[in-house]
């Protein structure tokens, strides 16, 4: 098998008489960043604020590296958000010595979740007295973790204010309410007024704000109706809230409205500290995870605490009683309900319900209800898995020496994946070949393994699914370098037409094995005997080397001096059958499924 002298992949450059300027950008961080929306403020992994993103352009003139700061080298950076127009850099993005540093999580404010940094490079070549301009870019994307269910609930250090027979307040003098939220923010606190409508909690000296996480309720606040105050915690999502009831109890004066207790000593009251709760569910109305709900209760006769038991009424499907502890004269009782994982609580479309609770106090019965609501807004789901391969120290070796490290970045939402398996492969001879023993998250590549250009693929297996990414590395000092060009460019439209790729080869800045003739659809005018012509036939999808005999054109028996072997990869990086050879080939639009990457190996 002949030794491969040089390889090339399709590029979008013009061939000119000037020397070739090329560049790529190295990044110290992966090209994806994960956001966790379930904490405030949101967190980002990796955080560009704690570990600044550093982008370094690496510039070559032909095969010679041009250090940053060299005479004649000018570098300018710009940015683009999604598909919007290019703009100047913004705050938190600074350039020093041609290197761009980003010290803020800029993707957090990106409406598209994608930012491209573009490096414009200009170099004045003193040998050719030409100025060469190129650009390189690198794109970063934001991946958001799955948003957990949105929840809100209230806890309080007391739920009753007690008054003796003289209507004097005894016991607790205030209740401190604490709001707990997930996936939402607290907007304000409200109370139910005498008209039965929710109104903002009145301004008092006890609360500097009604928009914080706590609220002080005192018996003197104008929020009680018939000795009952109903308080509501309002959040940024109108469908996510919680309510709590604070009750005034009088000894020998009046019982709780609505109970069997009558005015005077012996009025019965039962206070349940958890009247309602939201249950995290999927978008299909099923409970996300097994959830235990505790319902504390306390019984009173007048203002005297009493023993009590609770009988739980009919439960929705998927709910069971985990425990039922009676109350005593000194301690609260509790009922613990378990909402089973995947339970639909009566059906996917059932969004709320109540559970009757019957309490027995001093031989009498008091009935209350506990309400549950599905938290389907902002349902928790499976976080996106993002996998990419990158080269922390760049993708270039020189003189086939040294080594390169290829690394992987794998996240499930904002959490780094640590229990995946890996397999690296090398693109060789038109197919992917597994690298023996290369089963880690990184791969060390020897410079001697890279012949001009070499592609590597990593397959990550995680939770029985496979994720693939491909990276290409280069050797910038081979004695032969090749460049793939194309008659008709590198794009087709609507699967119509065709292109004519061909390869030119240089060594020491001089072309070797040049084209034997012009490439065109029509024969050259006024040919001489022995002239060659590459005939393009769009109908037959062929390119044929023709030779002029002096009177007519015929297929040539001659060939180029070097051997050109072509390979192809589809849009997913998989090898496809591509049996074409020669310095010039025909590529039909029908052979391009969205994207086709061509590689040509050149040998003697």
C-alpha positions in Angstrom: 0.0 0.0 0.0 1.6 3.4 -1.0 2.6 5.8 1.7 0.2 8.7 2.1 2.1 11.9 1.6 -0.7 14.4 2.4 -4.4 14.5 3.0 -7.0 17.3 2.6 -10.6 18.0 3.4 -12.9 20.3 1.5 -12.4 24.0 2.4 -14.0 27.3 1.3 -11.1 29.3 0.1 -10.0 30.8 -3.2 -6.7 29.8 -4.8 -4.6 32.8 -5.4 -1.0 33.6 -6.1 -0.5 34.8 -2.5 0.7 32.6 0.3 -1.9 30.8 2.4 -2.9 32.2 5.7 -4.7 29.9 8.1 -5.9 30.1 11.7 -7.9 28.3 14.3 -9.0 29.3 17.8 -8.1 27.4 21.0 -10.5 27.4 24.0 -9.6 26.6 27.6 -13.2 25.6 28.3 -15.8 23.3 26.5 -18.0 24.8 23.9 -21.2 24.1 25.9 -22.3 25.6 29.2 -25.1 24.2 31.4 -27.6 26.3 33.3 -29.4 25.1 36.4 -32.7 27.1 36.6 -33.8 25.5 39.8 -31.7 27.7 42.1 -31.6 31.4 42.5 -29.5 32.9 41.2 -29.1 30.3 38.4 -25.8 28.5 38.3 -23.6 27.8 35.3 -21.2 25.0 34.6 -18.5 25.7 33.8 -18.7 29.2 35.2 -16.9 31.8 33.0 -17.0 34.1 36.0 -14.9 31.9 38.2 -12.8 30.3 35.4 -12.6 33.0 32.7 -13.1 31.8 29.1 -9.9 32.4 27.2 -9.8 32.3 23.4 -6.4 32.3 21.7 -6.0 32.6 17.9 -3.2 30.4 16.4 -2.1 31.7 13.0 0.0 30.1 10.3 1.5 31.4 7.1 1.7 28.3 4.9 3.2 25.9 7.5 5.0 28.5 9.6 3.5 29.7 12.9 3.1 33.4 13.3 3.4 34.4 17.0 0.8 36.9 18.3 2.2 40.4 18.3 4.3 39.8 15.2 4.9 42.7 12.9 2.2 42.9 10.2 -0.3 40.8 12.2 -3.5 42.5 13.2 -6.3 40.8 15.2 -9.8 42.1 15.8 -12.6 40.3 17.7 -16.4 40.6 17.3 -19.4 38.7 18.6 -22.7 37.4 17.3 -25.7 36.3 19.3 -27.5 33.5 17.6 -28.3 34.5 14.0 -28.2 38.2 14.7 -25.8 40.6 13.1 -22.2 40.9 14.3 -21.6 43.5 17.0 -18.6 44.8 18.9 -17.6 43.1 22.1 -19.5 44.0 25.3 -18.6 44.5 28.9 -17.0 41.4 30.4 -15.3 40.7 27.0 -11.8 42.1 26.7 -8.8 41.6 24.3 -5.2 41.8 25.3 -2.4 40.8 22.9 -4.9 39.3 20.5 -6.3 37.0 23.2 -10.0 37.3 24.1 -11.0 36.9 27.8 -14.6 36.6 28.9 -15.1 37.0 32.6 -18.9 36.9 32.8 -21.5 34.1 32.0 -22.5 35.9 28.8 -24.8 33.0 27.6 -27.0 33.8 30.6 -28.3 36.9 28.9 -28.3 35.5 25.4 -31.8 35.2 24.0 -30.7 32.5 21.5 -28.6 30.6 23.9 -25.7 30.7 21.4 -22.8 33.1 21.1 -20.2 33.1 18.3 -16.9 34.9 18.8 -15.3 35.9 15.5 -11.6 36.6 15.1 -10.7 38.8 12.1 -7.0 38.3 11.2 -5.0 40.5 8.8 -1.4 39.9 7.9 1.0 41.9 5.6 3.3 39.4 3.9 6.6 41.3 3.3 7.8 38.7 0.8 4.8 38.9 -1.6 3.9 42.5 -0.5 0.3 41.4 -0.1 -2.1 41.7 2.8 -4.0 38.5 3.5 -7.3 38.6 5.4 -9.0 35.6 6.9 -11.4 34.9 9.8 -12.0 32.2 12.3 -14.8 31.7 14.7 -15.9 29.5 17.6 -19.5 29.0 18.9 -20.7 28.4 22.4 -24.1 27.1 23.3 -26.2 27.1 26.5 -28.0 23.9 27.7 -30.6 24.3 30.4 -31.2 21.7 33.0 -34.7 20.4 33.2 -36.8 22.7 35.3 -38.1 21.1 38.5 -41.7 21.3 39.5 -42.8 24.8 40.8 -43.8 24.6 44.4 -44.8 27.0 47.2 -45.8 26.3 50.8 -46.0 28.1 54.1 -44.9 27.1 57.6 -45.7 28.9 60.8 -44.5 28.7 64.4 -48.2 28.9 65.6 -51.6 28.7 64.1 -53.7 29.9 67.0 -54.0 33.0 69.3 -55.5 32.0 72.6 -57.7 34.3 74.8 -58.8 33.6 78.4 -62.3 34.2 79.8 -61.4 37.9 80.2 -60.5 38.0 76.5 -56.9 38.6 77.4 -54.3 37.2 75.0 -52.4 34.4 76.5 -49.6 32.3 74.9 -48.2 33.3 71.5 -48.4 37.0 70.7 -47.5 36.7 67.0 -47.2 34.1 64.3 -44.1 34.2 62.0 -45.0 32.7 58.6 -42.2 31.5 56.4 -42.6 30.9 52.6 -40.7 28.1 50.9 -40.6 28.1 47.1 -39.0 26.0 44.3 -38.7 27.1 40.7 -40.5 30.4 41.4 -39.9 33.6 43.3 -42.0 35.1 46.1 -44.1 38.1 44.9 -46.1 39.2 47.9 -48.3 38.1 50.8 -52.1 38.6 50.8 -55.1 38.0 53.0 -58.8 37.3 52.4 -60.9 40.4 53.2 -64.5 40.6 54.4 -65.7 40.5 50.8 -64.0 37.1 50.2 -61.4 38.6 47.9 -57.6 38.4 48.2 -56.0 41.7 49.0 -52.4 42.8 49.7 -51.5 42.3 53.4 -51.8 45.7 55.0 -48.8 47.8 55.8 -47.8 47.5 59.5 -44.7 48.3 61.5 -44.2 44.6 62.0 -43.4 44.0 58.3 -40.9 46.1 56.5 -42.0 44.4 53.3 -44.7 42.1 52.2 -42.6 40.8 49.3 -40.0 38.9 51.4 -39.8 35.3 52.6 -41.4 35.9 56.0 -44.5 37.6 57.3 -45.4 38.5 60.9 -49.1 38.1 61.8 -50.4 39.7 65.0 -53.9 39.5 66.5 -54.2 43.3 66.2 -53.7 43.2 62.4 -56.8 44.0 60.4 -56.8 40.7 58.6 -59.2 38.6 60.8 -62.8 37.9 59.8 -64.9 36.1 62.4 -61.7 35.4 64.3 -60.1 33.7 61.3 -57.3 35.1 59.1 -56.6 33.4 55.8 -53.1 34.2 54.5 -51.8 33.6 50.9 -48.3 33.3 49.6 -48.2 34.7 46.0 -45.4 33.8 43.6 -44.2 34.7 40.1 -46.4 32.0 38.7 -50.1 32.7 39.4 -50.8 29.0 39.5 -48.3 28.3 42.2 -49.2 29.5 45.7 -50.1 28.4 49.2 -52.5 29.4 51.9 -52.6 29.1 55.7 -55.3 29.8 58.4 -54.6 31.6 61.7 -57.4 31.3 64.3 -58.3 33.2 67.4 -59.6 30.9 70.2 -61.5 32.2 73.2 -62.0 30.3 76.5 -65.6 30.3 77.6 -66.5 32.9 75.0 -66.9 31.4 71.6 -65.8 28.4 69.6 -64.4 28.3 66.2 -66.9 29.2 63.5 -68.3 26.2 61.7 -67.4 23.5 64.4 -69.9 21.6 66.6 -68.6 23.8 69.5 -71.1 26.4 70.9 -70.5 29.6 72.7 -69.1 29.2 76.2 -66.7 26.8 77.9 -66.3 23.6 76.0 -66.3 24.9 72.5 -64.3 22.5 70.3 -61.7 23.5 67.8 -59.2 21.5 65.7 -56.3 23.3 64.0 -54.5 21.5 61.1 -51.2 23.1 60.3 -51.1 21.9 56.7 -54.4 22.5 55.0 -53.2 22.1 51.4 -50.1 21.1 49.5 -48.9 20.9 45.9 -47.6 17.6 44.5 -44.8 17.6 41.9 -46.1 15.9 38.8 -45.1 15.3 35.2 -46.8 17.0 32.2 -48.8 13.8 32.0 -50.3 14.3 35.4 -48.3 11.5 37.2 -46.5 12.0 40.5 -42.8 12.7 39.7 -41.4 11.0 42.9 -42.8 9.3 46.0 -43.9 12.2 48.2 -44.7 12.1 52.0 -47.1 14.8 53.2 -47.3 15.5 56.9 -50.6 17.0 58.3 -50.1 18.1 62.0 -53.2 18.7 64.1 -54.0 20.1 67.5 -57.4 20.0 69.3 -58.8 22.5 71.8 -61.7 22.8 74.1 -61.9 26.5 74.6 -58.2 27.3 74.8 -57.3 24.1 76.6 -55.5 21.6 74.5 -57.1 18.2 74.3 -56.4 14.7 73.2 -57.7 13.8 69.7 -57.7 11.1 67.1 -58.1 11.3 63.3 -59.9 9.1 60.9 -58.8 9.6 57.3 -61.6 9.5 54.7 -61.6 8.3 51.1 -58.1 8.6 49.4 -57.5 9.1 45.7 -55.8 6.3 43.9 -52.1 6.1 44.6 -52.3 7.7 48.1 -51.9 5.7 51.3 -51.7 6.5 55.0 -48.1 6.0 56.1 -48.7 6.9 59.8 -51.5 8.3 62.0 -50.5 9.6 65.4 -53.0 10.8 67.9 -52.7 14.1 69.6 -52.4 14.4 73.4 -53.1 17.2 75.9 -49.6 18.4 75.4 -48.4 17.3 71.9 -49.7 17.7 68.4 -50.8 14.7 66.4 -50.1 14.0 62.8 -51.2 12.1 59.7 -48.6 11.3 57.1 -49.9 10.5 53.6 -47.7 9.0 50.9 -48.3 10.0 47.3 -46.8 7.1 45.2 -44.5 7.7 42.2 -46.4 7.7 38.9 -49.8 7.8 40.6 -52.3 9.9 38.6 -54.5 10.6 41.6 -57.6 9.7 39.8 -56.6 10.5 36.3 -54.1 12.5 34.2 -56.6 15.3 33.8 -57.5 15.5 37.5 -55.6 18.5 38.8 -56.9 18.9 42.4 -58.8 17.2 45.1 -59.6 17.0 48.8 -59.3 14.3 51.5 -61.8 14.4 54.4 -60.3 14.2 58.0 -62.6 13.5 60.9 -61.3 14.3 64.4 -62.7 12.9 67.6 -62.3 15.3 70.6 -64.0 14.6 74.0 -66.4 12.2 72.4 -67.5 14.7 69.7 -66.5 14.9 66.0 -65.0 17.7 64.0 -64.5 17.4 60.2 -61.8 19.2 58.2 -60.5 18.7 54.7 -57.0 18.6 53.3 -56.6 19.8 49.7 -54.0 18.7 47.2 -53.0 20.2 43.8 -50.8 18.9 41.1 -47.9 21.1 40.2 -47.8 20.6 36.5 -46.6 24.0 35.6 -42.9 23.8 35.1 -42.9 20.0 35.3 -39.7 18.3 36.1 -38.3 16.3 33.2 -35.2 14.6 32.0 -32.3 16.9 31.6 -30.6 17.2 28.2 -27.4 15.3 27.7 -24.7 17.3 25.9 -21.5 15.6 24.7 -18.6 17.2 22.8 -15.0 16.6 22.0 -12.4 19.4 22.2 -8.7 19.9 22.3 -7.7 21.9 25.4 -4.2 22.8 23.9 -5.2 23.1 20.3 -5.5 20.7 17.3 -2.1 21.3 15.6 1.3 19.4 15.8 4.4 20.4 14.0 6.9 18.1 12.4 4.8 15.1 13.5 6.3 15.5 17.0 4.9 15.8 20.5 1.5 14.9 21.5 -2.1 16.3 21.5 -4.7 15.7 24.2 -8.3 15.2 23.1 -10.8 15.7 25.9 -14.6 15.2 26.3 -17.2 17.4 27.9 -20.4 15.6 29.0 -23.2 17.0 31.1 -26.7 16.0 32.0 -28.3 19.4 32.4 -25.9 21.2 34.7 -24.4 18.0 36.2 -21.2 16.6 34.9 -21.5 13.0 33.8 -19.1 10.7 35.6 -20.4 7.1 35.0 -20.2 6.9 31.2 -18.1 4.6 29.0 -16.0 5.7 26.0 -14.6 4.4 22.8 -12.2 6.4 20.6 -11.9 5.6 16.9 -9.6 6.8 14.1 -10.7 7.6 10.5 -8.4 5.4 8.3 -8.8 4.1 4.8 -12.3 5.4 4.5 -13.7 3.9 7.7 -13.6 4.3 11.5 -11.3 2.0 13.3 -11.4 1.7 17.1 -8.2 2.7 18.8 -7.1 -0.3 20.9 -7.4 0.4 24.6 -8.8 4.0 24.1 -11.7 3.7 26.4 -11.2 6.8 28.7 -12.7 10.2 28.6 -9.5 11.6 27.1 -7.1 10.4 24.3 -3.5 11.2 23.9 -2.5 11.5 20.2 1.1 11.1 19.1 2.3 13.6 16.5 3.8 10.8 14.5 0.3 9.4 13.9 -0.9 12.5 12.1 -0.3 12.6 8.4 -1.2 16.1 7.5 -4.8 15.7 8.7 -6.5 13.1 10.9 -10.0 12.7 12.3 -10.9 11.1 15.6 -14.3 10.1 16.9 -15.4 9.4 20.4 -18.5 7.5 21.3 -19.9 7.9 24.8 -22.4 5.4 26.2 -24.6 6.7 29.0 -27.8 5.3 30.3 -27.9 2.8 27.4 -27.7 5.6 24.8 -24.8 6.5 22.6 -23.5 10.1 21.9 -20.9 10.8 19.3 -18.6 13.7 18.4 -15.8 14.0 15.9 -12.7 16.3 15.9 -10.0 16.8 13.3 -6.3 17.4 14.1 -3.5 18.6 11.7 0.2 18.4 11.2 1.5 21.7 9.9 4.9 20.6 8.7 4.5 17.8 6.3 6.8 18.2 3.2 3.6 17.9 1.1 0.5 19.9 1.7 -2.7 19.6 -0.3 -5.8 21.7 -0.7 -9.2 20.7 -2.0 -10.9 23.1 -4.3 -14.2 22.8 -6.2 -15.6 24.1 -9.5 -19.0 25.4 -8.7 -18.2 26.0 -5.0 -19.1 23.8 -2.1 -22.9 24.1 -2.0 -25.8 22.8 -4.1 -29.5 23.8 -3.8 -32.6 21.6 -3.8 -30.6 18.5 -4.6 -29.9 19.8 -8.1 -26.7 20.0 -10.2 -23.3 18.9 -9.3 -19.8 20.1 -8.3 -16.3 19.3 -9.5 -13.8 18.9 -6.6 -10.1 18.7 -7.3 -6.9 18.7 -5.3 -3.7 20.7 -5.7 -0.5 19.6 -4.0 2.4 21.8 -2.9 5.8 21.3 -1.4 8.1 24.1 -0.3 5.4 26.6 -1.6 5.7 25.1 -5.1 2.9 23.1 -6.8 3.6 19.5 -7.8 1.7 17.3 -10.1 -0.3 20.2 -11.5 -3.5 19.7 -13.6 -2.7 18.5 -17.0 -5.4 20.7 -18.5 -8.3 23.0 -18.0 -11.5 21.9 -16.3 -14.6 22.8 -18.3 -17.8 21.6 -20.0 -16.7 22.7 -23.5 -13.5 21.8 -25.3 -10.7 24.5 -25.4 -10.7 26.6 -28.5 -7.8 26.2 -31.0 -6.1 23.2 -29.2 -2.7 21.9 -30.2 -1.8 18.3 -30.6 -1.1 16.7 -27.2 -3.2 19.2 -25.2 -5.2 17.8 -22.3 -8.7 18.8 -21.1 -10.8 17.7 -18.2 -14.2 17.2 -19.7 -17.1 17.8 -17.3 -20.3 15.9 -18.2 -23.2 17.0 -15.9 -25.6 14.5 -17.6 -23.4 11.5 -17.1 -22.0 12.9 -13.8 -18.4 12.3 -14.9 -15.1 14.0 -15.4 -12.9 12.5 -18.1 -9.3 13.5 -19.0 -9.3 14.1 -22.7 -6.3 14.5 -25.1 -6.2 16.2 -28.5 -4.7 14.1 -31.3 -4.4 17.0 -33.7 -7.8 16.4 -35.3 -10.1 15.2 -32.5 -10.5 14.8 -28.7 -10.3 11.3 -27.2 -10.1 9.8 -23.7 -6.4 10.1 -22.6 -4.4 7.0 -21.6 -2.1 9.2 -19.5 -2.8 10.0 -15.8 -1.6 12.4 -13.1 1.7 11.5 -11.6 0.3 11.0 -8.1 -2.5 8.8 -6.8 -5.6 10.4 -5.4 -7.8 8.3 -3.1 -11.1 9.8 -2.0 -13.2 9.0 1.1 -16.5 10.5 2.3 -18.3 11.0 5.6 -22.0 11.7 6.0 -23.6 14.4 8.1 -23.2 12.3 11.2 -19.5 11.5 10.6 -20.2 8.0 9.4 -18.2 6.6 6.4 -20.1 6.2 3.1 -19.3 4.2 0.0 -17.4 6.5 -2.3 -15.5 4.7 -5.1 -13.9 7.7 -6.9 -10.3 8.3 -7.8 -8.3 10.8 -9.6 -7.1 14.4 -9.2 -10.5 15.7 -10.4 -13.9 14.0 -9.7 -17.6 14.7 -10.2 -19.8 15.1 -7.1 -23.5 14.9 -7.9 -26.0 16.8 -5.7 -27.8 13.4 -5.2 -24.7 12.2 -3.3 -25.0 15.0 -0.7 -27.4 14.2 2.1 -27.5 17.6 3.8 -23.7 17.5 4.5 -20.9 15.4 2.9 -17.3 15.7 4.0 -14.7 14.6 1.5 -11.2 13.6 2.2 -8.5 13.0 -0.4 -5.3 11.1 0.4 -2.4 11.8 -1.9 0.4 9.2 -2.5 3.1 8.5 -5.0 
